[in-house]
């Protein structure tokens, strides 16, 4: 299963770990994925998408 958000399709990035002696080794930066039930379907969503969704829901409730 891919480490990718099912809402925004954002995945893990890559870069370097830099030691004190400035030696660079490859590493991956994973995203913060959470298994969550959205609209009755269980999905893997990043936490930034969850925050954005909560923000839009709160704005919609404030307008109503």
GUFI-861694 format. One record per residue: residue number from 0; residue in three letters; x, y, z of N, C-alpha, C, O, CB in turn. Coordinates in steps of 0.001 Angstrom, whole numbers, plus 524288, in hexadecimal, padded with zeros to 5 digits. Glycine has a CB too. Layout:
BEGIN
(atom NUM ALA (X Y Z) (X Y Z) (X Y Z) (X Y Z) (X Y Z));
...
This chain:
BEGIN
(atom 0 UNK (8034B 7FB6E 80000) (80000 80000 80000) (8037F 804DA 80000) (80726 8053D 8031A) (7FC3D 7FFF9 804C4));
(atom 1 UNK (8025C 8087B 7FC8F) (805A9 80D0C 7FBF3) (804EC 810DC 80077) (800A1 81165 80290) (80482 80FBD 7F6C8));
(atom 2 UNK (80920 8137C 801EC) (808D2 8177D 805FE) (80758 81C9E 80360) (80A9B 82011 80299) (80E1F 81802 80912));
(atom 3 UNK (80254 81D08 80207) (80075 82184 7FF1B) (7FB0A 822FB 8011E) (7F7D8 81F92 80240) (80058 82059 7F924));
(atom 4 UNK (7FA08 82809 8018D) (7F4EF 829E8 8034C) (7F0F9 82902 7FEF1) (7F20A 82A2E 7FA67) (7F529 82FCE 804DA));
(atom 5 UNK (7EC66 826EC 80051) (7E874 825C4 7FC68) (7E537 82A88 7FAF0) (7E20F 82A44 7F752) (7E4EE 82181 7FE58));
(atom 6 UNK (7E5F0 82EE4 7FDB0) (7E317 833AD 7FC73) (7E65E 8373F 7F8F8) (7E4B0 838B9 7F4B6) (7E188 8368D 8017C));
(atom 7 UNK (7EB0B 8389F 7FACD) (7EE4D 83C59 7F7E1) (7F287 839B3 7F4A5) (7F547 83C54 7F1B4) (7F0D2 8402B 7FB9C));
(atom 8 UNK (7F31D 83484 7F51F) (7F6F1 83163 7F238) (7FC95 832CB 7F388) (8001F 83198 7F081) (7F611 8320A 7EC6E));
(atom 9 UNK (7FD79 83554 7F803) (802C2 836B1 7F9A3) (8056B 831CB 7FBB6) (802FD 82EB4 7FE7B) (802B7 83B1A 7FDD8));
(atom 10 UNK (80A57 83110 7FA68) (80D41 82C7C 7FC1D) (8121A 82E07 7FF24) (812D1 83294 80084) (80EC0 82921 7F777));
(atom 11 UNK (81563 82A3B 80026) (81A22 82B4B 80313) (81E29 82DE9 7FF95) (81E4E 82D07 7FADC) (81C59 82642 80569));
(atom 12 UNK (8216B 83121 801FC) (825A0 833C0 7FF2D) (82AD1 83153 800A2) (82B04 82DC0 803D8) (825A7 839A3 80058));
(atom 13 UNK (82F00 8333A 7FE52) (8341B 83126 7FFB6) (837FC 83596 8002D) (83725 839E1 7FE2D) (835F9 82D1F 7FBAA));
(atom 14 UNK (83C3E 83475 802DC) (84047 83857 803C2) (844FB 835BF 80638) (84607 83126 80549) (83E40 83CCC 8073B));
(atom 15 UNK (847D5 838B8 80961) (84C8F 836C3 80BCF) (84C59 8377F 811B0) (84A3A 83B58 813A6) (85158 8397B 8098D));
(atom 16 UNK (84E99 833B5 8147B) (84FEE 8346C 819EA) (8558A 8365E 819F9) (858FA 833F2 817A4) (84F39 82F3D 81D2D));
(atom 17 UNK (8567A 83AB7 81C9F) (85BB7 83CFC 81CB3) (85E00 83C48 8221E) (85BD6 83E33 825F5) (85B9C 842DC 81B23));
(atom 18 UNK (86266 83985 8226F) (864EB 8388C 8276D) (86828 83D4C 82912) (868A9 84118 82629) (86860 833A3 8271F));
(atom 19 UNK (86A50 83CFD 82DBE) (86D8E 8413D 82FC3) (8725F 84215 82C59) (87442 8467A 82BDA) (86F36 84018 83567));
(atom 20 UNK (8745A 83DE4 82A01) (878EC 83E56 82690) (87749 83F8C 820F0) (87A78 83F2E 81D5A) (87C26 83941 826B8));
(atom 21 UNK (87255 840FD 8202B) (8702B 842B1 81B1E) (86FEC 83E4B 81719) (86FF7 83F4D 81265) (87368 84727 818F1));
(atom 22 UNK (86FAA 8395F 818F4) (86EDF 834F9 81577) (8690B 83487 8146D) (865EA 8349A 81814) (87120 82FCE 817D3));
(atom 23 UNK (86791 83411 80F83) (86208 833E7 80E15) (86075 82E5D 80C8F) (862E1 82BF3 8092D) (860E1 837BB 8098F));
(atom 24 UNK (85C64 82C66 80F17) (85A3A 82751 80DB9) (85486 8280C 80C46) (851DC 82B6D 80E6D) (85AD5 82356 81249));
(atom 25 UNK (852A9 824E4 808A5) (84D56 82572 806B4) (84959 823C6 80ACA) (84A45 82022 80DCB) (84C9D 82244 801BD));
(atom 26 UNK (844E9 82679 80ADE) (840A0 8251B 80E59) (83B85 826CC 80BD9) (83B7D 829CB 80816) (84152 827A9 813CD));
(atom 27 UNK (83730 824DB 80DF9) (83211 8266E 80C04) (82F2B 8295E 81049) (82FAC 82826 814E9) (82EDC 821A1 80A29));
(atom 28 UNK (82C2E 82D31 80EB3) (828DB 83020 8123E) (82350 82E35 8115F) (820EA 82F57 80D5C) (82955 83631 81159));
(atom 29 UNK (82149 82B4A 81529) (81BFE 8293F 814B5) (817FC 82D56 8163F) (81929 830E8 8193F) (81B59 82464 81812));
(atom 30 UNK (81341 82CD2 81434) (80F11 83056 815BE) (80BFA 82DD0 81A1E) (80C40 82912 81ADF) (80B7C 831AD 8110D));
(atom 31 UNK (80911 830EA 81CF9) (80634 82F15 8218C) (800E0 82D02 81FCA) (7FD14 82FF2 81F86) (80590 8338D 825A9));
(atom 32 UNK (800A1 827FB 81E9B) (7FBCF 82588 81CC2) (7F8B9 82340 8214E) (7FAEE 8211F 82503) (7FD07 82141 818BD));
(atom 33 UNK (7F38B 823BE 820ED) (7EFFD 821AF 824DB) (7EBAE 81EC0 82209) (7E9A1 8209B 81E1A) (7EDB7 8261E 82861));
(atom 34 UNK (7EA4C 81A28 8240C) (7E5BE 81762 821E3) (7E0EA 819BA 8244E) (7E04E 819AA 82913) (7E603 81157 822F1));
(atom 35 UNK (7DD74 81BCE 82110) (7D8E4 81E96 82304) (7D42C 81D29 81FBA) (7D4A1 81C31 81B0A) (7D9CD 8248C 822F9));
(atom 36 UNK (7CF99 81D0A 8223C) (7CAC6 81BF9 81F66) (7C85B 82130 81DD6) (7C68E 82427 8212B) (7C6E3 818A6 822C5));
(atom 37 UNK (7C854 8224B 818BC) (7C61C 8271C 816A5) (7C189 825C1 81327) (7C228 822F1 80F4D) (7CA42 82A4F 8139C));
(atom 38 UNK (7BCF3 827BA 81475) (7B830 826CB 81169) (7B709 820F8 810D3) (7B523 81F42 80CC0) (7B8AC 8294E 80C05));
(atom 39 UNK (7B831 81DED 814E5) (7B701 8185D 814DF) (7BB0F 814ED 81242) (7BA51 81030 811EA) (7B1FC 8178A 8124D));
(atom 40 UNK (7BF5C 81736 81065) (7C36F 81432 80DC2) (7C888 814E1 810C5) (7CA10 81945 811FE) (7C414 815F4 807EC));
(atom 41 UNK (7CB25 81094 811F6) (7D014 810DE 814CC) (7D46A 8124B 810FF) (7D544 80F93 80D1F) (7D14F 80BA2 8179A));
(atom 42 UNK (7D725 8168C 8121B) (7DB43 81876 80EA5) (7E02D 819AD 811B8) (7E006 81A32 8167F) (7D970 81D51 80BAE));
(atom 43 UNK (7E492 81A20 80EF3) (7E980 81BD8 81143) (7EA33 82192 80FBF) (7EB03 822D8 80B2F) (7EE49 8185F 80F5C));
(atom 44 UNK (7E9E0 824FE 813A6) (7E9DC 82A99 812B8) (7EE3B 82D1B 815DD) (7EF39 82B8A 81A4C) (7E483 82D06 81428));
(atom 45 UNK (7F0DF 83101 8139A) (7F4DB 833CB 81690) (7F233 837A0 81A46) (7EDD3 8395D 8194C) (7F8B3 836B0 812DB));
(atom 46 UNK (7F4DC 838E9 81E81) (7F284 83C2D 82288) (7F194 841B8 820A0) (7EE11 84455 8229E) (7F5F4 83C43 82754));
(atom 47 UNK (7F490 84398 81CDE) (7F390 848D4 81AD3) (7EE64 848FA 817DF) (7EBB1 84CF4 81802) (7F80E 84A95 8173E));
(atom 48 UNK (7ECF3 844CA 8153B) (7E7DF 84482 8129C) (7E370 84446 81696) (7DF49 84688 815B7) (7E7A5 83FBB 80EF9));
(atom 49 UNK (7E44C 8418B 81AF3) (7E051 84151 81F10) (7DF62 846B6 82163) (7DAEB 84828 82270) (7E1F3 83D77 82360));
(atom 50 UNK (7E391 849B5 82234) (7E302 84EFC 8244F) (7E01B 85282 8207F) (7DCC3 85595 82213) (7E85E 8514E 82592));
(atom 51 UNK (7E161 85210 81B7E) (7DEC9 85539 8178E) (7D90A 853CC 8172B) (7D5B4 85737 8169C) (7E170 85490 81244));
(atom 52 UNK (7D7E2 84EBF 81776) (7D26E 84CFE 8173E) (7CF57 84F15 81BE6) (7CAE7 850D5 81B48) (7D227 846FB 8171C));
(atom 53 UNK (7D1B1 84EE7 82093) (7CF12 850E2 82537) (7CE2C 856BF 824C3) (7CA24 858BC 82679) (7D243 84FA3 82A1F));
(atom 54 UNK (7D1E2 8597D 8227B) (7D162 85F23 821C0) (7CCD5 86063 81E24) (7C9B3 863D7 81F52) (7D677 86171 81F8D));
(atom 55 UNK (7CC6C 85D9F 819BB) (7C837 85E99 81600) (7C2E0 85D1D 8183F) (7BEFD 85FBA 8172C) (7C936 85B93 810F5));
(atom 56 UNK (7C2AD 858EC 81B5B) (7BDC8 85770 81DD6) (7BC0B 85B8D 821CF) (7B767 85CBF 82234) (7BE58 8521D 8207D));
(atom 57 UNK (7BFCA 85DB5 824BF) (7BE7A 861B3 82898) (7BC98 866B3 825F5) (7B905 86944 827E6) (7C32F 862DB 82C10));
(atom 58 UNK (7BEFB 86819 8218B) (7BD40 86CB6 81EA5) (7B7C9 86BF4 81C77) (7B4A0 86F94 81C79) (7C10C 86DF1 81A39));
(atom 59 UNK (7B6AC 86744 81A9A) (7B177 86629 8186D) (7AD58 8665F 81CB0) (7A906 86843 81BBE) (7B15E 860C6 815BB));
(atom 60 UNK (7AE96 86476 82165) (7AADE 864A6 825AF) (7AA08 86A3A 827A2) (7A5C3 86B98 8295F) (7ACB7 86132 82A23));
(atom 61 UNK (7AE1E 86D6E 82755) (7ADA7 872E2 82916) (7AA1D 875FE 8255A) (7A745 8797A 8270B) (7B328 8757D 82970));
(atom 62 UNK (7AA4E 874BB 82059) (7A713 87776 81C83) (7A153 875DB 81CF0) (79DCC 878F4 81BE5) (7A917 87662 816FD));
(atom 63 UNK (7A076 870EC 81E80) (79B0E 86EED 81ECB) (79835 870AF 823A3) (793A9 86F4F 82464) (79B0C 8690F 81E9B));
